[in-house]
Amino acid sequence: MAQKAKPSRWSWEENKIFETNFEFLIKEEWEKVAALLPDKSVDDVKLHYEHLLEDLKLIGSGHVPLPKYVEEEEEEEEEDGQVKSDHL
């Protein structure tokens, strides 16, 4: 049985490069993205992409709660009649 590659750690900068080259990922042009990431192999890029797709499926199916953003929390507090002190 073939072993699955272990996911490697990705820095913020590496993720940014990965994300900004999404057009190559959806065309499965792994080599082009890997060439921009000196510490990542083609297999690393493929695996990272597969994990991204898995995450998107979980989010889309409602299995992962979306984060609350500051604006949403403020709106909920205003609806509850609470006012934050920094708004006074």
MIDOSE-1310 file (N, C-alpha, C; in nm, 2 decimals, decimal comma, always signed):
residues 88
maqk	+0,08/-0,12/+0,00/+0,00/+0,00/+0,00/+0,09/+0,12/+0,00; +0,06/+0,22/-0,09/+0,14/+0,34/-0,10/+0,12/+0,43/+0,02; +0,22/+0,49/+0,07/+0,21/+0,58/+0,18/+0,18/+0,72/+0,13; +0,09/+0,79/+0,20/+0,06/+0,93/+0,17/+0,17/+1,02/+0,22
akps	+0,19/+1,12/+0,14/+0,30/+1,22/+0,18/+0,25/+1,29/+0,31; +0,34/+1,32/+0,40/+0,30/+1,40/+0,51/+0,29/+1,55/+0,48; +0,19/+1,62/+0,52/+0,18/+1,76/+0,49/+0,30/+1,83/+0,56; +0,36/+1,92/+0,48/+0,46/+2,01/+0,54/+0,41/+2,14/+0,59
rwsw	+0,48/+2,21/+0,67/+0,44/+2,34/+0,72/+0,46/+2,44/+0,61; +0,36/+2,53/+0,60/+0,37/+2,63/+0,50/+0,37/+2,77/+0,57; +0,46/+2,85/+0,54/+0,46/+2,99/+0,59/+0,35/+3,07/+0,53; +0,33/+3,19/+0,59/+0,23/+3,28/+0,54/+0,27/+3,32/+0,40
eenk	+0,40/+3,35/+0,38/+0,45/+3,39/+0,24/+0,42/+3,28/+0,14; +0,45/+3,15/+0,18/+0,43/+3,04/+0,09/+0,28/+3,03/+0,05; +0,20/+3,04/+0,15/+0,06/+3,03/+0,13/+0,01/+3,14/+0,04; +0,06/+3,26/+0,05/+0,03/+3,37/-0,04/+0,06/+3,34/-0,18
ifet	+0,18/+3,29/-0,20/+0,23/+3,25/-0,34/+0,13/+3,14/-0,39; +0,10/+3,05/-0,31/+0,01/+2,94/-0,35/-0,12/+3,00/-0,39; -0,18/+3,08/-0,31/-0,31/+3,14/-0,34/-0,31/+3,23/-0,46; -0,21/+3,31/-0,48/-0,21/+3,40/-0,59/-0,18/+3,33/-0,72
nfef	-0,14/+3,21/-0,72/-0,12/+3,13/-0,84/-0,23/+3,02/-0,86; -0,34/+3,05/-0,80/-0,45/+2,95/-0,81/-0,49/+2,91/-0,95; -0,47/+3,01/-1,04/-0,51/+2,97/-1,19/-0,43/+2,85/-1,24; -0,30/+2,84/-1,19/-0,22/+2,72/-1,23/-0,27/+2,60/-1,16
like	-0,31/+2,61/-1,03/-0,36/+2,50/-0,96/-0,48/+2,44/-1,02; -0,58/+2,52/-1,06/-0,70/+2,46/-1,11/-0,68/+2,40/-1,25; -0,57/+2,43/-1,31/-0,53/+2,36/-1,44/-0,43/+2,25/-1,41; -0,41/+2,22/-1,28/-0,32/+2,12/-1,24/-0,18/+2,14/-1,30
ewek	-0,13/+2,26/-1,30/+0,00/+2,29/-1,35/+0,09/+2,31/-1,22; +0,10/+2,20/-1,15/+0,17/+2,19/-1,02/+0,32/+2,24/-1,03; +0,38/+2,21/-1,14/+0,53/+2,24/-1,16/+0,55/+2,40/-1,16; +0,45/+2,47/-1,22/+0,47/+2,61/-1,22/+0,46/+2,68/-1,08
vaal	+0,37/+2,62/-1,00/+0,36/+2,68/-0,86/+0,48/+2,63/-0,78; +0,52/+2,50/-0,79/+0,64/+2,45/-0,72/+0,76/+2,53/-0,75; +0,78/+2,57/-0,88/+0,89/+2,65/-0,92/+0,91/+2,78/-0,84; +0,79/+2,83/-0,80/+0,79/+2,96/-0,72/+0,82/+2,94/-0,57
lpdk	+0,82/+2,82/-0,53/+0,84/+2,78/-0,39/+0,96/+2,69/-0,37; +1,08/+2,75/-0,35/+1,20/+2,67/-0,35/+1,20/+2,56/-0,25; +1,13/+2,57/-0,14/+1,13/+2,47/-0,03/+1,02/+2,37/-0,05; +0,94/+2,37/-0,16/+0,83/+2,28/-0,18/+0,85/+2,20/-0,31
svdd	+0,81/+2,08/-0,30/+0,81/+1,99/-0,42/+0,68/+2,00/-0,49; +0,67/+1,94/-0,61/+0,55/+1,93/-0,68/+0,44/+1,85/-0,59; +0,49/+1,74/-0,53/+0,40/+1,66/-0,44/+0,35/+1,75/-0,33; +0,43/+1,84/-0,27/+0,39/+1,92/-0,16/+0,28/+2,01/-0,21
vklh	+0,29/+2,07/-0,33/+0,19/+2,16/-0,39/+0,06/+2,08/-0,41; +0,07/+1,96/-0,47/-0,05/+1,88/-0,49/-0,12/+1,85/-0,36; -0,05/+1,81/-0,26/-0,11/+1,77/-0,13/-0,17/+1,90/-0,06; -0,11/+2,01/-0,07/-0,16/+2,13/-0,02/-0,30/+2,17/-0,09
yehl	-0,30/+2,15/-0,22/-0,42/+2,18/-0,29/-0,53/+2,08/-0,25; -0,50/+1,95/-0,24/-0,60/+1,85/-0,20/-0,66/+1,89/-0,06; -0,57/+1,93/+0,03/-0,62/+1,97/+0,16/-0,71/+2,10/+0,15; -0,67/+2,19/+0,07/-0,76/+2,31/+0,05/-0,90/+2,26/+0,00
ledl	-0,90/+2,17/-0,10/-1,03/+2,13/-0,15/-1,11/+2,06/-0,04; -1,04/+1,98/+0,04/-1,11/+1,91/+0,15/-1,17/+2,01/+0,25; -1,09/+2,12/+0,28/-1,14/+2,22/+0,37/-1,26/+2,29/+0,31; -1,25/+2,32/+0,18/-1,37/+2,39/+0,12/-1,49/+2,31/+0,12
klig	-1,48/+2,18/+0,10/-1,60/+2,09/+0,11/-1,66/+2,09/+0,25; -1,57/+2,08/+0,35/-1,62/+2,08/+0,49/-1,69/+2,22/+0,52; -1,63/+2,33/+0,48/-1,69/+2,46/+0,50/-1,82/+2,47/+0,43; -1,83/+2,43/+0,30/-1,95/+2,43/+0,22/-2,06/+2,35/+0,27
sghv	-2,03/+2,24/+0,34/-2,13/+2,15/+0,39/-2,17/+2,19/+0,53; -2,12/+2,29/+0,59/-2,16/+2,34/+0,72/-2,09/+2,27/+0,83; -1,99/+2,19/+0,81/-1,92/+2,11/+0,92/-1,82/+2,20/+0,99; -1,78/+2,31/+0,93/-1,68/+2,40/+1,00/-1,75/+2,54/+1,02
plpk	-1,76/+2,58/+1,14/-1,83/+2,71/+1,16/-1,74/+2,82/+1,11; -1,81/+2,92/+1,05/-1,73/+3,03/+1,00/-1,70/+3,12/+1,11; -1,58/+3,19/+1,10/-1,54/+3,28/+1,21/-1,63/+3,40/+1,21; -1,65/+3,46/+1,33/-1,72/+3,58/+1,35/-1,63/+3,70/+1,33
yvee	-1,66/+3,79/+1,26/-1,58/+3,91/+1,24/-1,63/+4,02/+1,33; -1,54/+4,12/+1,35/-1,57/+4,23/+1,44/-1,70/+4,29/+1,41; -1,73/+4,32/+1,28/-1,85/+4,39/+1,24/-1,97/+4,31/+1,28; -1,96/+4,18/+1,26/-2,08/+4,09/+1,29/-2,11/+4,10/+1,44
eeee	-2,00/+4,09/+1,52/-2,02/+4,10/+1,67/-2,08/+4,23/+1,71; -2,04/+4,34/+1,65/-2,09/+4,47/+1,68/-2,24/+4,48/+1,65; -2,28/+4,42/+1,53/-2,41/+4,42/+1,49/-2,50/+4,34/+1,59; -2,45/+4,23/+1,63/-2,53/+4,15/+1,72/-2,54/+4,22/+1,86
eeed	-2,44/+4,29/+1,90/-2,45/+4,36/+2,03/-2,55/+4,47/+2,02; -2,55/+4,54/+1,90/-2,65/+4,65/+1,88/-2,79/+4,59/+1,88; -2,81/+4,48/+1,82/-2,94/+4,41/+1,82/-2,99/+4,37/+1,96; -2,89/+4,33/+2,04/-2,92/+4,30/+2,18/-2,94/+4,42/+2,27
gqvk	-2,92/+4,53/+2,22/-2,93/+4,65/+2,30/-2,80/+4,69/+2,38; -2,70/+4,62/+2,35/-2,57/+4,65/+2,42/-2,49/+4,75/+2,33; -2,42/+4,84/+2,39/-2,34/+4,93/+2,32/-2,20/+4,92/+2,38; -2,10/+4,90/+2,29/-1,96/+4,89/+2,34/-1,92/+5,03/+2,38
sdhl	-1,83/+5,03/+2,48/-1,79/+5,16/+2,54/-1,71/+5,24/+2,45; -1,64/+5,18/+2,35/-1,57/+5,27/+2,26/-1,66/+5,33/+2,15; -1,79/+5,31/+2,15/-1,88/+5,37/+2,06/-1,94/+5,49/+2,13; -1,92/+5,52/+2,25/-1,98/+5,63/+2,32/-1,91/+5,76/+2,30
